[in-house]
């Protein structure tokens, strides 16, 4: 493939999915990792870690429902009551030592905390979660969770959140959450005994 065409395709792939690793780009473009890195440099496209940092620094909405340090994973996009994206890298402390497979509660925690974080309210708690683990996640893999608020009930005290977690382009987890929202009923920020449910 001519260099100009390859550059256009690489730029388009990263534009469509800014979380693509160099290794994933090599598979799509059928070129060496060195060529991918060289092409990225020529196009002025930073490496994945830098792209994630730039996305996180953009002016997205701020999490209202829980302190940012309580969110599992790094939020890189947040539009309250609409959608959000977080990234969570599976490290040694997240896996079973014998198999290198992530413990399910870590994958769930990323999903659940993002589902709560996208709610535009001071108090948001998980009421129900219908979840499905599609395949095991392994040490070193990056989980990209994408959450979407699908509806806000008439009483304004519950929201439905649909969430999908991917490793690369492969879906590994799916969840449908019902989130209680205080809808301004109380100004206590997580001050009740149920706050530890999320």
C-alpha positions as CSV (number, residue, x, y, z in Angstrom):
1,X,0.0,0.0,0.0
2,X,1.4,3.4,-0.9
3,X,2.7,5.5,2.0
4,X,0.1,8.3,1.6
5,X,-2.8,5.8,1.5
6,X,-1.3,4.0,4.6
7,X,-1.1,7.3,6.5
8,X,-4.7,8.2,5.6
9,X,-5.9,4.8,6.9
10,X,-3.8,5.0,10.0
11,X,-5.2,8.4,10.8
12,X,-8.7,7.3,10.2
13,X,-8.3,4.2,12.4
14,X,-7.0,6.3,15.3
15,X,-9.7,8.9,14.7
16,X,-12.4,6.2,14.9
17,X,-10.8,4.5,17.9
18,X,-8.3,6.7,19.8
19,X,-7.6,3.7,22.1
20,X,-6.0,1.5,19.4
21,X,-2.6,0.3,20.4
22,X,0.4,0.2,18.0
23,X,0.1,-3.6,18.0
24,X,-3.6,-3.5,16.9
25,X,-2.6,-1.0,14.2
26,X,0.0,-3.5,12.9
27,X,-2.7,-6.1,12.5
28,X,-5.0,-3.8,10.7
29,X,-2.4,-2.3,8.4
30,X,-0.3,-5.5,8.0
31,X,3.0,-3.6,8.6
32,X,5.7,-3.8,11.3
33,X,5.4,-2.1,14.6
34,X,8.4,0.1,13.7
35,X,6.6,1.3,10.6
36,X,3.5,2.1,12.7
37,X,5.6,4.1,15.1
38,X,7.4,5.9,12.3
39,X,4.1,6.7,10.5
40,X,2.5,8.0,13.8
41,X,5.5,10.3,14.4
42,X,5.4,11.6,10.8
43,X,1.7,12.4,11.2
44,X,2.2,13.9,14.7
45,X,0.0,11.3,16.4
46,X,1.2,10.7,19.9
47,X,1.4,7.2,21.4
48,X,-1.6,5.7,23.2
49,X,-0.7,6.8,26.7
50,X,-0.2,10.4,25.6
51,X,-3.5,10.3,23.6
52,X,-5.3,9.0,26.8
53,X,-3.7,11.8,28.8
54,X,-4.8,14.5,26.3
55,X,-8.4,13.1,26.2
56,X,-8.5,13.2,30.0
57,X,-7.3,16.8,30.1
58,X,-10.0,18.0,27.8
59,X,-12.9,19.9,29.2
60,X,-15.4,17.1,30.0
61,X,-18.0,17.3,32.6
62,X,-17.0,16.7,36.2
63,X,-18.1,13.6,38.2
64,X,-20.7,14.7,40.7
65,X,-22.0,11.4,42.3
66,X,-18.7,10.2,43.9
67,X,-15.2,11.4,44.4
68,X,-13.0,10.9,41.4
69,X,-10.5,8.8,43.3
70,X,-13.3,6.3,44.0
71,X,-13.9,5.7,40.3
72,X,-12.2,2.4,39.2
73,X,-10.2,3.2,36.0
74,X,-9.4,6.5,34.4
75,X,-12.3,8.5,33.0
76,X,-11.3,9.8,29.6
77,X,-14.7,11.1,28.4
78,X,-17.7,12.1,30.5
79,X,-21.0,13.8,29.4
80,X,-23.2,13.7,32.5
81,X,-26.6,11.9,31.9
82,X,-25.4,10.9,28.4
83,X,-22.3,8.9,28.1
84,X,-18.8,8.1,29.5
85,X,-15.6,6.1,28.8
86,X,-13.1,4.8,31.2
87,X,-9.9,2.8,30.8
88,X,-8.7,0.2,33.4
89,X,-5.4,-1.7,32.9
90,X,-5.3,-5.1,34.5
91,X,-2.2,-5.4,36.7
92,X,-0.8,-8.1,39.0
93,X,-3.0,-7.1,42.0
94,X,-6.1,-7.6,39.9
95,X,-5.5,-11.2,38.7
96,X,-5.5,-14.7,40.2
97,X,-1.8,-15.5,40.6
98,X,-2.0,-19.0,39.1
99,X,-3.9,-18.1,35.9
100,X,-3.2,-14.4,35.3
101,X,-7.0,-14.0,34.8
102,X,-8.6,-10.9,36.2
103,X,-10.9,-11.3,39.2
104,X,-14.4,-10.6,38.0
105,X,-15.1,-8.0,40.8
106,X,-12.5,-5.7,39.3
107,X,-14.1,-5.7,35.8
108,X,-17.5,-5.2,37.5
109,X,-16.1,-2.4,39.7
110,X,-14.9,-0.5,36.6
111,X,-18.3,-0.9,35.0
112,X,-20.4,-0.1,38.1
113,X,-18.3,3.0,39.1
114,X,-18.6,4.4,35.5
115,X,-22.4,3.8,35.5
116,X,-22.7,5.7,38.8
117,X,-20.2,8.5,37.7
118,X,-22.2,9.5,34.6
119,X,-25.2,10.3,36.6
120,X,-25.7,14.1,37.0
121,X,-26.6,14.0,40.7
122,X,-24.9,14.3,44.1
123,X,-26.2,10.9,45.2
124,X,-26.3,8.0,42.8
125,X,-26.5,4.3,43.9
126,X,-26.8,1.1,42.0
127,X,-30.3,-0.5,42.4
128,X,-29.8,-3.5,40.1
129,X,-27.2,-4.8,37.7
130,X,-27.8,-7.4,35.0
131,X,-24.3,-8.4,34.0
132,X,-22.6,-10.8,31.6
133,X,-18.9,-11.7,31.5
134,X,-18.3,-12.6,27.9
135,X,-14.7,-13.8,28.1
136,X,-11.9,-13.7,30.8
137,X,-9.7,-10.6,30.9
138,X,-6.0,-11.3,31.3
139,X,-3.0,-9.6,32.9
140,X,-1.8,-6.6,30.9
141,X,-5.0,-6.1,29.0
142,X,-6.7,-2.7,28.9
143,X,-10.4,-2.7,29.6
144,X,-12.3,0.2,27.8
145,X,-15.7,0.7,29.4
146,X,-18.3,2.7,27.5
147,X,-21.5,3.7,29.3
148,X,-24.7,5.2,27.9
149,X,-27.7,6.6,29.9
150,X,-30.6,5.1,28.0
151,X,-33.5,6.6,30.0
152,X,-34.4,8.7,33.0
153,X,-37.7,7.7,34.6
154,X,-40.7,10.0,35.0
155,X,-40.2,10.4,38.7
156,X,-36.6,11.5,38.0
157,X,-35.2,9.2,40.6
158,X,-33.9,6.3,38.5
159,X,-31.8,6.0,35.3
160,X,-31.0,3.1,33.1
161,X,-27.4,2.8,32.1
162,X,-26.2,0.4,29.4
163,X,-22.5,-0.5,29.5
164,X,-20.0,-2.4,27.3
165,X,-16.4,-3.2,28.1
166,X,-13.9,-4.0,25.4
167,X,-10.4,-5.2,25.1
168,X,-9.3,-3.9,21.8
169,X,-12.3,-4.4,19.6
170,X,-13.5,-7.5,21.5
171,X,-16.4,-7.1,23.9
172,X,-15.5,-8.8,27.3
173,X,-18.3,-7.6,29.6
174,X,-21.8,-6.2,29.2
175,X,-24.1,-4.7,31.9
176,X,-27.5,-3.1,32.3
177,X,-27.6,-1.0,35.4
178,X,-30.5,0.8,37.2
179,X,-29.1,3.7,39.1
180,X,-31.0,5.5,41.9
181,X,-30.6,9.3,41.8
182,X,-31.5,11.6,44.6
183,X,-32.8,14.2,42.1
184,X,-32.0,17.0,44.6
185,X,-33.9,15.4,47.5
186,X,-30.8,15.6,49.7
187,X,-27.6,17.6,49.8
188,X,-25.7,15.0,51.8
189,X,-22.9,13.8,49.7
190,X,-23.0,10.1,50.3
191,X,-23.9,10.7,53.9
192,X,-26.2,7.7,54.4
193,X,-25.5,4.1,55.2
194,X,-26.1,3.0,51.6
195,X,-23.3,5.0,50.1
196,X,-20.9,2.0,50.1
197,X,-23.2,0.1,47.7
198,X,-21.5,1.6,44.6
